[in-house]
Amino acid sequence: MDPVSVGLLAALAGGAGGEVGRQVWAGLSALVRRLFRREQDAAQSPAVSSGEVELAALGQAPADPARAQALSTALAVRAAVDADFHTCLQQWHEQAKLVHTGDGEVHNTISGGTQHGPVLQGRDFSGFSFTTWPPPPNVSANGAPPAQG
């Protein structure tokens, strides 16, 4: 299973997605608080966080990427040692990916004067080749005609 996105966790903890986002966050909270079942003998397996501490910490400071990373890591480690949790976390993650969290929003701004060429605005360009033409020789880099000498 891929780790749960740090951005998704932070967005949900911060209240993104409205009521649906709050329900998804509550679902993760309930999942993390479920009984921890290790696949191996508990005496021989290393101490693994249930994720409760990390979940609470992120809830207190949703804008802190280190807390979101800590929760993502705790979820991945717990999923590796608890098969039931792994299955439930996968199901939760599929639902959570459907919440509109604002990831992917694009805010482009053009400023600073005259532009001498095409301006491309967008997000996640891939597999494209963009070429532009050089500015005409009678225009300098600052937009003024070349100095006469």
Salt bridges, closest charged atoms under 4 A:
GLU19 OE1 - ARG22 NE 3.31
ASP64 OD2 - ARG67 NE 3.31
ASP82 OD2 - ARG78 NE 3.94
ASP84 OD2 - ARG37 NH1 3.28
GLU94 OE2 - LYS97 NZ 3.20
GLU105 OE1 - HIS107 NE2 3.27
ASP124 OD2 - ARG123 NH1 2.69
